[in-house]
Amino acid sequence: MVHIRPMTSVRYPFDKLAYSVVPIVLCSVLGNAATQPSIPVWYAGLMKPAFNPPNWLFPIAWTLLFSLMAYAVFRIWKWPATTPGRNRALLAFYAQLALNCSWSFAFFWAQSPLLGLVVIVPFLAMIIVTIRAFNVVDPFASWLLWPYAAWVSFATLINVSIWALNR
């Protein structure tokens, strides 16, 4: 049986909400700025695997995933600072978020599927580390990150395929 520890007070923690949402929004804005200029020409000209989703699906998927991520990390922030594993979970989360943002620059801004691979492999590994770290603090928060892990696993397959098809 899983022991559920109580979260902090009922008072709404706006600072913790900001720590959860602002970095994710910043990652989204920066990633979009790195990505959008390359879509119409460079990315459109690449050979892609048959299972590559249509371009319109990516913003929908990322909006949903970023929302789940924000809620998950907010749940971790709400635990008392003395909660075992909390600080490690937060560190893992922000490390994977930095890799998330870096991938857009590596793949799209640098226009390099190979550099994208160099970033996405540790990025995916760091998501798994984050899920495990979240599970120690708040198992529900860790479950909220599994769709993200699945999507980035799929993105890794797409990245590998694009690299192989365009070498």
ZAVEXVEX-440697 format. One record per residue: residue in one letter; x, y, z of N, C-alpha, C in turn. Coordinates in steps of 0.02 Angstrom, whole numbers. Example, Ala and Ser with C-alpha at 12.3 -4.5 7.8 and 13.67 -1.06 7.14 Angstrom:
! ZAVEXVEX-440697
<r type="a" n_X="660" n_Y="-284" n_Z="390" ca_X="615" ca_Y="-225" ca_Z="390" c_X="660" c_Y="-165" c_Z="390"/>
<r type="s" n_X="642" n_Y="-112" n_Z="354" ca_X="684" ca_Y="-53" ca_Z="357" c_X="645" c_Y="2" c_Z="394"/>
This chain:
! ZAVEXVEX-440697
<r type="m" n_X="42" n_Y="-58" n_Z="0" ca_X="0" ca_Y="0" ca_Z="0" c_X="45" c_Y="62" c_Z="0"/>
<r type="v" n_X="25" n_Y="111" n_Z="-38" ca_X="63" ca_Y="174" ca_Z="-44" c_X="41" c_Y="221" c_Z="11"/>
<r type="h" n_X="91" n_Y="247" n_Z="47" ca_X="77" ca_Y="295" ca_Z="100" c_X="77" c_Y="365" c_Z="70"/>
<r type="i" n_X="21" n_Y="400" n_Z="75" ca_X="15" ca_Y="467" ca_Z="48" c_X="25" c_Y="517" c_Z="105"/>
<r type="r" n_X="75" n_Y="561" n_Z="96" ca_X="89" ca_Y="612" ca_Z="147" c_X="47" c_Y="674" c_Z="131"/>
<r type="p" n_X="26" n_Y="710" n_Z="181" ca_X="-13" ca_Y="770" ca_Z="168" c_X="30" c_Y="825" c_Z="137"/>
<r type="m" n_X="-1" n_Y="864" n_Z="94" ca_X="34" ca_Y="921" ca_Z="63" c_X="33" c_Y="980" c_Z="111"/>
<r type="t" n_X="65" n_Y="1034" n_Z="91" ca_X="70" ca_Y="1094" ca_Z="133" c_X="1" c_Y="1125" c_Z="143"/>
<r type="s" n_X="0" n_Y="1181" n_Z="176" ca_X="-61" ca_Y="1214" ca_Z="197" c_X="-109" c_Y="1228" c_Z="140"/>
<r type="v" n_X="-170" n_Y="1246" n_Z="158" ca_X="-223" ca_Y="1260" ca_Z="111" c_X="-210" c_Y="1326" c_Z="74"/>
<r type="r" n_X="-173" n_Y="1372" n_Z="105" ca_X="-156" ca_Y="1435" ca_Z="73" c_X="-129" c_Y="1423" c_Z="3"/>
<r type="y" n_X="-154" n_Y="1459" n_Z="-46" ca_X="-133" ca_Y="1447" ca_Z="-115" c_X="-63" c_Y="1475" c_Z="-126"/>
<r type="p" n_X="-17" n_Y="1432" n_Z="-146" ca_X="54" ca_Y="1453" ca_Z="-154" c_X="68" c_Y="1481" c_Z="-225"/>
<r type="f" n_X="56" n_Y="1545" n_Z="-233" ca_X="66" ca_Y="1576" ca_Z="-299" c_X="138" c_Y="1573" c_Z="-322"/>
<r type="d" n_X="185" n_Y="1577" n_Z="-275" ca_X="255" ca_Y="1572" ca_Z="-294" c_X="271" c_Y="1504" c_Z="-323"/>
<r type="k" n_X="243" n_Y="1452" n_Z="-294" ca_X="255" ca_Y="1384" ca_Z="-319" c_X="221" c_Y="1374" c_Z="-387"/>
<r type="l" n_X="165" n_Y="1406" n_Z="-397" ca_X="132" ca_Y="1404" ca_Z="-462" c_X="176" c_Y="1438" c_Z="-514"/>
<r type="a" n_X="205" n_Y="1494" n_Z="-497" ca_X="250" ca_Y="1530" ca_Z="-543" c_X="312" c_Y="1488" c_Z="-558"/>
<r type="y" n_X="341" n_Y="1455" n_Z="-507" ca_X="399" ca_Y="1412" ca_Z="-517" c_X="383" c_Y="1354" c_Z="-563"/>
<r type="s" n_X="320" n_Y="1335" n_Z="-565" ca_X="298" ca_Y="1279" ca_Z="-605" c_X="282" c_Y="1300" c_Z="-677"/>
<r type="v" n_X="248" n_Y="1356" n_Z="-685" ca_X="223" ca_Y="1376" ca_Z="-750" c_X="273" c_Y="1418" c_Z="-790"/>
<r type="v" n_X="304" n_Y="1466" n_Z="-759" ca_X="347" ca_Y="1513" ca_Z="-796" c_X="404" c_Y="1479" c_Z="-833"/>
<r type="p" n_X="441" n_Y="1433" n_Z="-801" ca_X="496" ca_Y="1400" ca_Z="-839" c_X="470" c_Y="1359" c_Z="-898"/>
<r type="i" n_X="412" n_Y="1329" n_Z="-891" ca_X="384" ca_Y="1289" ca_Z="-945" c_X="361" c_Y="1335" c_Z="-1002"/>
<r type="v" n_X="329" n_Y="1390" n_Z="-986" ca_X="309" ca_Y="1438" ca_Z="-1037" c_X="371" c_Y="1466" c_Z="-1072"/>
<r type="l" n_X="423" n_Y="1482" n_Z="-1034" ca_X="485" ca_Y="1507" ca_Z="-1063" c_X="515" c_Y="1455" c_Z="-1111"/>
<r type="c" n_X="517" n_Y="1393" n_Z="-1090" ca_X="542" ca_Y="1339" ca_Z="-1133" c_X="500" c_Y="1334" c_Z="-1197"/>
<r type="s" n_X="435" n_Y="1339" n_Z="-1191" ca_X="391" ca_Y="1336" ca_Z="-1249" c_X="404" c_Y="1394" c_Z="-1297"/>
<r type="v" n_X="409" n_Y="1454" n_Z="-1270" ca_X="421" ca_Y="1514" ca_Z="-1312" c_X="489" c_Y="1510" c_Z="-1347"/>
<r type="l" n_X="541" n_Y="1492" n_Z="-1309" ca_X="608" ca_Y="1487" ca_Z="-1339" c_X="611" c_Y="1430" c_Z="-1391"/>
<r type="g" n_X="582" n_Y="1374" n_Z="-1374" ca_X="580" ca_Y="1318" ca_Z="-1421" c_X="543" c_Y="1335" c_Z="-1485"/>
<r type="n" n_X="488" n_Y="1370" n_Z="-1477" ca_X="449" ca_Y="1391" ca_Z="-1536" c_X="489" c_Y="1440" c_Z="-1578"/>
<r type="a" n_X="524" n_Y="1487" n_Z="-1546" ca_X="564" ca_Y="1535" ca_Z="-1583" c_X="621" c_Y="1501" c_Z="-1621"/>
<r type="a" n_X="649" n_Y="1448" n_Z="-1593" ca_X="702" ca_Y="1411" ca_Z="-1627" c_X="674" c_Y="1368" c_Z="-1684"/>
<r type="t" n_X="612" n_Y="1344" n_Z="-1676" ca_X="583" ca_Y="1297" ca_Z="-1722" c_X="550" c_Y="1329" c_Z="-1783"/>
<r type="q" n_X="507" n_Y="1378" n_Z="-1771" ca_X="464" ca_Y="1405" ca_Z="-1824" c_X="501" c_Y="1428" c_Z="-1887"/>
<r type="p" n_X="557" n_Y="1463" n_Z="-1883" ca_X="589" ca_Y="1485" ca_Z="-1945" c_X="612" c_Y="1427" c_Z="-1990"/>
<r type="s" n_X="625" n_Y="1369" n_Z="-1961" ca_X="650" ca_Y="1312" ca_Z="-2000" c_X="595" c_Y="1268" c_Z="-2030"/>
<r type="i" n_X="534" n_Y="1275" n_Z="-2007" ca_X="479" ca_Y="1231" ca_Z="-2029" c_X="465" c_Y="1238" c_Z="-2104"/>
<r type="p" n_X="453" n_Y="1299" n_Z="-2130" ca_X="429" ca_Y="1304" ca_Z="-2199" c_X="481" c_Y="1284" c_Z="-2253"/>
<r type="v" n_X="544" n_Y="1290" n_Z="-2239" ca_X="593" ca_Y="1275" ca_Z="-2291" c_X="635" c_Y="1214" c_Z="-2273"/>
<r type="w" n_X="676" n_Y="1220" n_Z="-2221" ca_X="722" ca_Y="1165" ca_Z="-2204" c_X="684" c_Y="1102" c_Z="-2185"/>
<r type="y" n_X="641" n_Y="1105" n_Z="-2135" ca_X="605" ca_Y="1045" ca_Z="-2112" c_X="559" c_Y="1018" c_Z="-2166"/>
<r type="a" n_X="526" n_Y="1062" n_Z="-2203" ca_X="481" ca_Y="1040" ca_Z="-2257" c_X="520" c_Y="1002" c_Z="-2311"/>
<r type="g" n_X="583" n_Y="1019" n_Z="-2320" ca_X="623" ca_Y="986" ca_Z="-2372" c_X="655" c_Y="921" c_Z="-2351"/>
<r type="l" n_X="651" n_Y="903" n_Z="-2288" ca_X="681" ca_Y="840" ca_Z="-2264" c_X="638" c_Y="780" c_Z="-2283"/>
<r type="m" n_X="671" n_Y="724" n_Z="-2295" ca_X="634" ca_Y="661" ca_Z="-2301" c_X="616" c_Y="639" c_Z="-2230"/>
<r type="k" n_X="553" n_Y="617" n_Z="-2223" ca_X="528" ca_Y="598" ca_Z="-2157" c_X="499" c_Y="528" c_Z="-2161"/>
<r type="p" n_X="497" n_Y="492" n_Z="-2104" ca_X="468" ca_Y="426" ca_Z="-2105" c_X="392" c_Y="429" c_Z="-2115"/>
<r type="a" n_X="363" n_Y="375" n_Z="-2139" ca_X="291" ca_Y="373" ca_Z="-2152" c_X="250" c_Y="387" c_Z="-2089"/>
<r type="f" n_X="277" n_Y="372" n_Z="-2031" ca_X="240" ca_Y="381" ca_Z="-1968" c_X="248" c_Y="451" c_Z="-1938"/>
<r type="n" n_X="282" n_Y="495" n_Z="-1974" ca_X="290" ca_Y="564" ca_Z="-1949" c_X="222" c_Y="598" c_Z="-1946"/>
<r type="p" n_X="203" n_Y="624" n_Z="-1887" ca_X="137" ca_Y="657" ca_Z="-1881" c_X="134" c_Y="721" c_Z="-1923"/>
<r type="p" n_X="74" n_Y="744" n_Z="-1938" ca_X="67" ca_Y="807" ca_Z="-1973" c_X="89" c_Y="865" c_Z="-1927"/>
<r type="n" n_X="113" n_Y="919" n_Z="-1957" ca_X="139" ca_Y="976" ca_Z="-1918" c_X="87" c_Y="1004" c_Z="-1869"/>
<r type="w" n_X="23" n_Y="1003" n_Z="-1886" ca_X="-28" ca_Y="1034" ca_Z="-1843" c_X="-35" c_Y="996" c_Z="-1777"/>
<r type="l" n_X="-14" n_Y="933" n_Z="-1774" ca_X="-22" ca_Y="894" ca_Z="-1713" c_X="28" c_Y="914" c_Z="-1658"/>
<r type="f" n_X="87" n_Y="938" n_Z="-1678" ca_X="139" ca_Y="953" ca_Z="-1628" c_X="119" c_Y="1006" c_Z="-1577"/>
<r type="p" n_X="90" n_Y="1063" n_Z="-1597" ca_X="71" ca_Y="1112" ca_Z="-1546" c_X="16" c_Y="1086" c_Z="-1499"/>
<r type="i" n_X="-28" n_Y="1046" n_Z="-1525" ca_X="-81" ca_Y="1017" ca_Z="-1482" c_X="-49" c_Y="970" c_Z="-1431"/>
<r type="a" n_X="-6" n_Y="925" n_Z="-1455" ca_X="26" ca_Y="877" ca_Z="-1410" c_X="68" c_Y="914" c_Z="-1357"/>
<r type="w" n_X="107" n_Y="963" n_Z="-1379" ca_X="151" ca_Y="998" ca_Z="-1331" c_X="111" c_Y="1040" c_Z="-1280"/>
<r type="t" n_X="55" n_Y="1068" n_Z="-1301" ca_X="14" ca_Y="1105" ca_Z="-1254" c_X="-12" c_Y="1058" c_Z="-1199"/>
<r type="l" n_X="-36" n_Y="1001" n_Z="-1219" ca_X="-60" ca_Y="952" ca_Z="-1170" c_X="-2" c_Y="928" c_Z="-1125"/>
<r type="l" n_X="54" n_Y="911" n_Z="-1155" ca_X="111" ca_Y="886" ca_Z="-1116" c_X="138" c_Y="939" c_Z="-1068"/>
<r type="f" n_X="145" n_Y="1001" n_Z="-1092" ca_X="170" ca_Y="1054" ca_Z="-1048" c_X="121" c_Y="1067" c_Z="-990"/>
<r type="s" n_X="56" n_Y="1060" n_Z="-1003" ca_X="6" ca_Y="1068" ca_Z="-949" c_X="14" c_Y="1014" c_Z="-897"/>
<r type="l" n_X="22" n_Y="952" n_Z="-919" ca_X="32" ca_Y="896" ca_Z="-872" c_X="97" c_Y="905" c_Z="-832"/>
<r type="m" n_X="150" n_Y="928" n_Z="-866" ca_X="213" ca_Y="940" ca_Z="-833" c_X="207" c_Y="994" c_Z="-779"/>
<r type="a" n_X="172" n_Y="1048" n_Z="-797" ca_X="164" ca_Y="1104" ca_Z="-749" c_X="126" c_Y="1081" c_Z="-687"/>
<r type="y" n_X="73" n_Y="1042" n_Z="-697" ca_X="35" ca_Y="1018" ca_Z="-640" c_X="77" c_Y="969" c_Z="-598"/>
<r type="a" n_X="115" n_Y="926" n_Z="-632" ca_X="157" ca_Y="878" ca_Z="-596" c_X="209" c_Y="913" c_Z="-553"/>
<r type="v" n_X="245" n_Y="961" n_Z="-582" ca_X="298" ca_Y="995" ca_Z="-543" c_X="267" c_Y="1039" c_Z="-489"/>
<r type="f" n_X="208" n_Y="1067" n_Z="-502" ca_X="174" ca_Y="1106" ca_Z="-451" c_X="159" c_Y="1061" c_Z="-390"/>
<r type="r" n_X="138" n_Y="1000" n_Z="-403" ca_X="124" ca_Y="954" ca_Z="-348" c_X="188" c_Y="941" c_Z="-307"/>
<r type="i" n_X="245" n_Y="936" n_Z="-341" ca_X="308" ca_Y="925" ca_Z="-305" c_X="327" c_Y="987" c_Z="-265"/>
<r type="w" n_X="319" n_Y="1046" n_Z="-295" ca_X="334" ca_Y="1108" ca_Z="-259" c_X="292" c_Y="1115" c_Z="-195"/>
<r type="k" n_X="231" n_Y="1090" n_Z="-195" ca_X="187" ca_Y="1099" ca_Z="-138" c_X="207" c_Y="1058" c_Z="-77"/>
<r type="w" n_X="249" n_Y="1008" n_Z="-87" ca_X="272" ca_Y="969" ca_Z="-29" c_X="321" c_Y="1012" c_Z="12"/>
<r type="p" n_X="323" n_Y="1002" n_Z="77" ca_X="371" ca_Y="1040" ca_Z="118" c_X="443" c_Y="1030" c_Z="94"/>
<r type="a" n_X="484" n_Y="1080" n_Z="101" ca_X="553" ca_Y="1077" ca_Z="78" c_X="592" c_Y="1021" c_Z="111"/>
<r type="t" n_X="569" n_Y="999" n_Z="169" ca_X="603" ca_Y="946" ca_Z="206" c_X="582" c_Y="876" c_Z="182"/>
<r type="t" n_X="536" n_Y="872" n_Z="136" ca_X="512" ca_Y="807" ca_Z="111" c_X="570" c_Y="770" c_Z="77"/>
<r type="p" n_X="584" n_Y="709" n_Z="99" ca_X="639" ca_Y="672" ca_Z="68" c_X="630" c_Y="665" c_Z="-8"/>
<r type="g" n_X="681" n_Y="682" n_Z="-45" ca_X="680" ca_Y="675" ca_Z="-117" c_X="652" c_Y="735" c_Z="-156"/>
<r type="r" n_X="621" n_Y="782" n_Z="-121" ca_X="589" ca_Y="838" ca_Z="-156" c_X="639" c_Y="880" c_Z="-197"/>
<r type="n" n_X="694" n_Y="899" n_Z="-166" ca_X="742" ca_Y="942" ca_Z="-201" c_X="775" c_Y="905" c_Z="-259"/>
<r type="r" n_X="788" n_Y="842" n_Z="-251" ca_X="815" ca_Y="801" ca_Z="-306" c_X="765" c_Y="798" c_Z="-363"/>
<r type="a" n_X="702" n_Y="789" n_Z="-347" ca_X="650" ca_Y="786" ca_Z="-398" c_X="645" c_Y="852" c_Z="-437"/>
<r type="l" n_X="648" n_Y="907" n_Z="-401" ca_X="646" ca_Y="973" ca_Z="-434" c_X="707" c_Y="984" c_Z="-478"/>
<r type="l" n_X="766" n_Y="965" n_Z="-454" ca_X="827" ca_Y="972" ca_Z="-493" c_X="822" c_Y="930" c_Z="-557"/>
<r type="a" n_X="799" n_Y="869" n_Z="-551" ca_X="791" ca_Y="826" ca_Z="-610" c_X="741" c_Y="856" c_Z="-659"/>
<r type="f" n_X="687" n_Y="883" n_Z="-634" ca_X="636" ca_Y="912" ca_Z="-678" c_X="665" c_Y="970" c_Z="-718"/>
<r type="y" n_X="699" n_Y="1016" n_Z="-685" ca_X="725" ca_Y="1074" ca_Z="-721" c_X="783" c_Y="1056" c_Z="-767"/>
<r type="a" n_X="820" n_Y="1004" n_Z="-750" ca_X="873" ca_Y="980" ca_Z="-795" c_X="843" c_Y="952" c_Z="-859"/>
<r type="q" n_X="790" n_Y="912" n_Z="-853" ca_X="759" ca_Y="885" ca_Z="-914" c_X="725" c_Y="941" c_Z="-953"/>
<r type="l" n_X="699" n_Y="991" n_Z="-919" ca_X="667" ca_Y="1047" ca_Z="-954" c_X="719" c_Y="1086" c_Z="-995"/>
<r type="a" n_X="778" n_Y="1095" n_Z="-967" ca_X="832" ca_Y="1129" ca_Z="-1005" c_X="850" c_Y="1088" c_Z="-1067"/>
<r type="l" n_X="853" n_Y="1022" n_Z="-1060" ca_X="867" ca_Y="979" ca_Z="-1118" c_X="810" c_Y="983" c_Z="-1169"/>
<r type="n" n_X="749" n_Y="987" n_Z="-1144" ca_X="691" ca_Y="995" ca_Z="-1189" c_X="700" c_Y="1056" c_Z="-1233"/>
<r type="c" n_X="715" n_Y="1111" n_Z="-1202" ca_X="724" ca_Y="1174" ca_Z="-1239" c_X="785" c_Y="1169" c_Z="-1285"/>
<r type="s" n_X="837" n_Y="1138" n_Z="-1262" ca_X="899" ca_Y="1131" ca_Z="-1302" c_X="887" c_Y="1091" c_Z="-1365"/>
<r type="w" n_X="843" n_Y="1042" n_Z="-1363" ca_X="831" ca_Y="1001" ca_Z="-1422" c_X="805" c_Y="1043" c_Z="-1480"/>
<r type="s" n_X="760" n_Y="1089" n_Z="-1468" ca_X="734" ca_Y="1132" ca_Z="-1522" c_X="790" c_Y="1171" c_Z="-1555"/>
<r type="f" n_X="837" n_Y="1194" n_Z="-1515" ca_X="894" ca_Y="1231" ca_Z="-1543" c_X="941" c_Y="1185" c_Z="-1582"/>
<r type="a" n_X="953" n_Y="1125" n_Z="-1554" ca_X="997" ca_Y="1077" ca_Z="-1587" c_X="969" c_Y="1053" c_Z="-1653"/>
<r type="f" n_X="906" n_Y="1033" n_Z="-1653" ca_X="875" ca_Y="1004" ca_Z="-1713" c_X="855" c_Y="1058" c_Z="-1763"/>
<r type="f" n_X="814" n_Y="1106" n_Z="-1741" ca_X="786" ca_Y="1155" ca_Z="-1788" c_X="830" c_Y="1216" c_Z="-1800"/>
<r type="w" n_X="853" n_Y="1248" n_Z="-1747" ca_X="892" ca_Y="1310" ca_Z="-1756" c_X="958" c_Y="1294" c_Z="-1790"/>
<r type="a" n_X="993" n_Y="1241" n_Z="-1767" ca_X="1056" ca_Y="1220" ca_Z="-1799" c_X="1043" c_Y="1179" c_Z="-1862"/>
<r type="q" n_X="981" n_Y="1160" n_Z="-1873" ca_X="961" ca_Y="1120" ca_Z="-1931" c_X="1004" c_Y="1057" c_Z="-1936"/>
<r type="s" n_X="1006" n_Y="1021" n_Z="-1880" ca_X="1050" ca_Y="962" ca_Z="-1876" c_X="1015" c_Y="904" c_Z="-1841"/>
<r type="p" n_X="988" n_Y="856" n_Z="-1879" ca_X="960" ca_Y="797" ca_Z="-1847" c_X="1011" c_Y="759" c_Z="-1804"/>
<r type="l" n_X="1074" n_Y="760" n_Z="-1824" ca_X="1125" ca_Y="726" ca_Z="-1784" c_X="1134" c_Y="761" c_Z="-1716"/>
<r type="l" n_X="1139" n_Y="826" n_Z="-1716" ca_X="1144" ca_Y="863" ca_Z="-1653" c_X="1080" c_Y="853" c_Z="-1612"/>
<r type="g" n_X="1023" n_Y="849" n_Z="-1645" ca_X="961" ca_Y="834" ca_Z="-1610" c_X="965" c_Y="767" c_Z="-1573"/>
<r type="l" n_X="995" n_Y="717" n_Z="-1606" ca_X="1004" ca_Y="652" ca_Z="-1573" c_X="1050" c_Y="656" c_Z="-1513"/>
<r type="v" n_X="1102" n_Y="696" n_Z="-1519" ca_X="1149" ca_Y="705" ca_Z="-1463" c_X="1114" c_Y="733" c_Z="-1402"/>
<r type="v" n_X="1062" n_Y="774" n_Z="-1413" ca_X="1024" ca_Y="804" ca_Z="-1358" c_X="966" c_Y="760" c_Z="-1336"/>
<r type="i" n_X="930" n_Y="730" n_Z="-1383" ca_X="867" ca_Y="696" ca_Z="-1364" c_X="879" c_Y="632" c_Z="-1325"/>
<r type="v" n_X="935" n_Y="599" n_Z="-1335" ca_X="948" ca_Y="537" ca_Z="-1297" c_X="956" c_Y="551" c_Z="-1222"/>
<r type="p" n_X="1000" n_Y="598" n_Z="-1202" ca_X="1003" ca_Y="614" ca_Z="-1131" c_X="939" c_Y="648" c_Z="-1105"/>
<r type="f" n_X="906" n_Y="684" n_Z="-1149" ca_X="842" ca_Y="716" ca_Z="-1131" c_X="792" c_Y="662" c_Z="-1111"/>
<r type="l" n_X="784" n_Y="610" n_Z="-1152" ca_X="738" ca_Y="556" ca_Z="-1136" c_X="759" c_Y="520" c_Z="-1071"/>
<r type="a" n_X="823" n_Y="508" n_Z="-1064" ca_X="848" ca_Y="476" ca_Z="-1002" c_X="832" c_Y="519" c_Z="-942"/>
<r type="m" n_X="839" n_Y="585" n_Z="-949" ca_X="825" ca_Y="630" ca_Z="-893" c_X="751" c_Y="632" c_Z="-876"/>
<r type="i" n_X="707" n_Y="622" n_Z="-925" ca_X="635" ca_Y="617" ca_Z="-910" c_X="623" c_Y="556" c_Z="-865"/>
<r type="i" n_X="654" n_Y="501" n_Z="-881" ca_X="646" ca_Y="440" ca_Z="-840" c_X="674" c_Y="451" c_Z="-770"/>
<r type="v" n_X="730" n_Y="484" n_Z="-765" ca_X="758" ca_Y="501" ca_Z="-699" c_X="708" c_Y="544" c_Z="-660"/>
<r type="t" n_X="677" n_Y="591" n_Z="-694" ca_X="628" ca_Y="636" ca_Z="-663" c_X="567" c_Y="597" c_Z="-639"/>
<r type="i" n_X="542" n_Y="552" n_Z="-681" ca_X="484" ca_Y="512" ca_Z="-661" c_X="500" c_Y="471" c_Z="-599"/>
<r type="r" n_X="558" n_Y="442" n_Z="-597" ca_X="578" ca_Y="402" ca_Z="-538" c_X="584" c_Y="447" c_Z="-476"/>
<r type="a" n_X="614" n_Y="507" n_Z="-485" ca_X="622" ca_Y="553" ca_Z="-428" c_X="554" c_Y="579" c_Z="-404"/>
<r type="f" n_X="509" n_Y="594" n_Z="-451" ca_X="442" ca_Y="616" ca_Z="-432" c_X="405" c_Y="561" c_Z="-394"/>
<r type="n" n_X="415" n_Y="498" n_Z="-414" ca_X="380" ca_Y="442" ca_Z="-383" c_X="396" c_Y="436" c_Z="-309"/>
<r type="v" n_X="457" n_Y="455" n_Z="-290" ca_X="477" ca_Y="453" ca_Z="-219" c_X="436" c_Y="503" c_Z="-178"/>
<r type="v" n_X="421" n_Y="560" n_Z="-208" ca_X="387" ca_Y="615" ca_Z="-173" c_X="311" c_Y="611" c_Z="-181"/>
<r type="d" n_X="288" n_Y="601" n_Z="-242" ca_X="217" ca_Y="603" ca_Z="-258" c_X="204" c_Y="558" c_Z="-318"/>
<r type="p" n_X="183" n_Y="496" n_Z="-305" ca_X="173" ca_Y="448" ca_Z="-360" c_X="125" c_Y="474" c_Z="-415"/>
<r type="f" n_X="74" n_Y="510" n_Z="-396" ca_X="28" ca_Y="537" ca_Z="-447" c_X="64" c_Y="586" c_Z="-493"/>
<r type="a" n_X="107" n_Y="628" n_Z="-466" ca_X="145" ca_Y="675" ca_Z="-507" c_X="189" c_Y="637" c_Z="-556"/>
<r type="s" n_X="217" n_Y="581" n_Z="-535" ca_X="259" ca_Y="542" ca_Z="-581" c_X="217" c_Y="513" c_Z="-638"/>
<r type="w" n_X="157" n_Y="491" n_Z="-623" ca_X="113" ca_Y="464" ca_Z="-676" c_X="95" c_Y="517" c_Z="-727"/>
<r type="l" n_X="91" n_Y="579" n_Z="-705" ca_X="74" ca_Y="633" ca_Z="-752" c_X="128" c_Y="643" c_Z="-805"/>
<r type="l" n_X="188" n_Y="619" n_Z="-793" ca_X="243" ca_Y="627" ca_Z="-840" c_X="251" c_Y="570" c_Z="-890"/>
<r type="w" n_X="214" n_Y="516" n_Z="-881" ca_X="221" ca_Y="459" ca_Z="-927" c_X="200" c_Y="476" c_Z="-999"/>
<r type="p" n_X="147" n_Y="515" n_Z="-1010" ca_X="132" ca_Y="533" ca_Z="-1080" c_X="189" c_Y="573" c_Z="-1112"/>
<r type="y" n_X="221" n_Y="614" n_Z="-1073" ca_X="279" ca_Y="653" ca_Z="-1096" c_X="335" c_Y="606" c_Z="-1116"/>
<r type="a" n_X="350" n_Y="556" n_Z="-1074" ca_X="402" ca_Y="507" ca_Z="-1090" c_X="384" c_Y="469" c_Z="-1154"/>
<r type="a" n_X="321" n_Y="452" n_Z="-1161" ca_X="299" ca_Y="416" ca_Z="-1222" c_X="308" c_Y="459" c_Z="-1284"/>
<r type="w" n_X="288" n_Y="523" n_Z="-1280" ca_X="294" ca_Y="567" ca_Z="-1337" c_X="367" c_Y="580" c_Z="-1355"/>
<r type="v" n_X="410" n_Y="590" n_Z="-1306" ca_X="481" ca_Y="602" ca_Z="-1320" c_X="514" c_Y="538" c_Z="-1346"/>
<r type="s" n_X="490" n_Y="480" n_Z="-1324" ca_X="515" ca_Y="417" ca_Z="-1353" c_X="497" c_Y="414" c_Z="-1428"/>
<r type="f" n_X="436" n_Y="432" n_Z="-1444" ca_X="414" ca_Y="435" ca_Z="-1514" c_X="454" c_Y="487" c_Z="-1552"/>
<r type="a" n_X="466" n_Y="545" n_Z="-1522" ca_X="506" ca_Y="598" ca_Z="-1553" c_X="577" c_Y="574" c_Z="-1565"/>
<r type="t" n_X="604" n_Y="533" n_Z="-1520" ca_X="671" ca_Y="506" ca_Z="-1530" c_X="672" c_Y="461" c_Z="-1591"/>
<r type="l" n_X="621" n_Y="420" n_Z="-1599" ca_X="616" ca_Y="376" ca_Z="-1657" c_X="611" c_Y="418" c_Z="-1722"/>
<r type="i" n_X="572" n_Y="471" n_Z="-1720" ca_X="567" ca_Y="515" ca_Z="-1778" c_X="635" c_Y="548" c_Z="-1792"/>
<r type="n" n_X="668" n_Y="572" n_Z="-1740" ca_X="733" ca_Y="604" ca_Z="-1748" c_X="783" c_Y="556" c_Z="-1779"/>
<r type="v" n_X="787" n_Y="494" n_Z="-1754" ca_X="832" ca_Y="444" ca_Z="-1781" c_X="815" c_Y="431" c_Z="-1855"/>
<r type="s" n_X="751" n_Y="425" n_Z="-1870" ca_X="730" ca_Y="411" ca_Z="-1938" c_X="747" c_Y="468" c_Z="-1985"/>
<r type="i" n_X="734" n_Y="529" n_Z="-1964" ca_X="751" ca_Y="587" ca_Z="-2007" c_X="827" c_Y="590" c_Z="-2018"/>
<r type="w" n_X="865" n_Y="579" n_Z="-1966" ca_X="937" ca_Y="578" ca_Z="-1974" c_X="959" c_Y="524" c_Z="-2024"/>
<r type="a" n_X="932" n_Y="463" n_Z="-2018" ca_X="950" ca_Y="408" ca_Z="-2062" c_X="928" c_Y="421" c_Z="-2134"/>
<r type="l" n_X="869" n_Y="449" n_Z="-2143" ca_X="844" ca_Y="462" ca_Z="-2211" c_X="879" c_Y="520" c_Z="-2246"/>
<r type="n" n_X="910" n_Y="564" n_Z="-2208" ca_X="939" ca_Y="625" ca_Z="-2238" c_X="1015" c_Y="628" c_Z="-2231"/>
<r type="r" n_X="1048" n_Y="573" n_Z="-2216" ca_X="1121" ca_Y="573" ca_Z="-2209" c_X="1155" c_Y="584" c_Z="-2275"/>
